[in-house]
Amino acid sequence: MAKKILIVEDEALIGKVLSIRLEGMGYKVSTALDGEEGLDKVRTERPDLVILDIGLPKLDGNTLCELIKTGADTKRIKVIMLTGHRLMGEMERSFASGADLYVNKPYEWARLQAHIKDLIG
């Protein structure tokens, strides 16, 4: 059975490009455009991995990450923060909220691909 990845990204083009690439690797991919929709999909779809932007409308990525990592049914879901935020404080906040990995945009596809394989196979 294919592993499931949820992309929570408010820039539709970035989400679409990631979806196409990940589906090409054999993953089942869904997307959400804001944090609230992302949280709903985490709870209903139970993905193996969530790729999160920090600057999301309605519910920011760090808060969503913390909700995923503290939920009894969702705490084992892996989370990659994929963001344009480059401040050290943002990275620290993401790891404090439970992120498994922090990747800056623009990202190098081969490196992101390797991280995903390391996290969920």
N, C-alpha and C positions, 0 to 999 in steps of 0.2 A: 504494500500500500504506500502511495506517495506521501512524503512528509508535507505538512501544511505550513505555509508562511503567510502571515498577515503583514501588509505594508500599510502603515498609518502615516500619510504624507499629504499635506495640503496643496502641494504643487502637483497637479494632475499629470503633467508630462513626466516628471521624475518617477512618479508611481507607475505610470504606464511602461516606461523603459525598463524599470526594475522587474515588473511583472513579466514582460516578454522574455527577458534574460533568464529569470528564475524558472519560468515554465519550460524554457528550452533545456534546462538542466533536469527536468522531470519533477519539479515540485508543483504542488497544488497551491495556487496563489489567490488571495483575495485582498481587496484594498478598502481603506476607509480614508475620508478626507478631513476628519477632525477627531479629537480625542474621545468625545462621547460615543461616536459611531465605532471607533476603535475598541473601546471598552465593551460595548455591546457584542461586537464580533468576537472578541477574546472569550467572553462568557459563553457564547453560543457555538462557536466553531472549534474552540480549544486547539489553536495552532501549536505547532512545535516551536516556532520562532516568530517573534514580532520585530519588524524593523520600524523604528520610530523616529520621527522628526521631533525636535524639542519645541519649536515654535508653532504649535498647533492651535487652531481656534477651539473654543469651548472648554477644552481640558488640555493643559500643556503636556508635553511628552514625559517630563520627569514625574509629574503627578500620576500619569497613566502607568508608567513603569512601576512606581511604588505600589499602586493598586494591584497590578499584576503579581508582583513579587510578594505581597503580603496576603493575597487571597489563598484560602485553603486549597481550592481546586485549580489554581492557576500558577502557583509559586514555582513550579518546575519548568514553566515556559521560558525559553531563552529570549533575551532582549538585546538587540543591537540598536544603539542610538546612532542615527545617521543624520548629521546636522551641519549646518554652515556656521554654527557658533564655535568660535575658536578660543574663547577665554578659558583659562585654567580653572576658574571657579565653576564654570558650566560643566566641565568634564568631571570635576570632583563631585558636584551635585548629582550628576547622572549615575556615577558609581555608588554614591550614598543611597540613591533611590533603588539600587539593585541591578543596574545595567550590567550585562555580561561583557559588553564591548562598546567602545566609543569610536566612531569613524567620522572623519571630517569630509564635507563636500567641498570641492569635487572629489569624488572617491576614485580609486584605481580599481577597476572591475576585477582583475585577476586576484588582487589582495582580498577584496570583499568576498569573492567567490570562495577563496581558501578558508576564510574565517567562518563562513556559513557551513561549509563541509566539516570543519573542526567541531562546530557547535551541535549540529544535528545529523551529520552524515550525508 
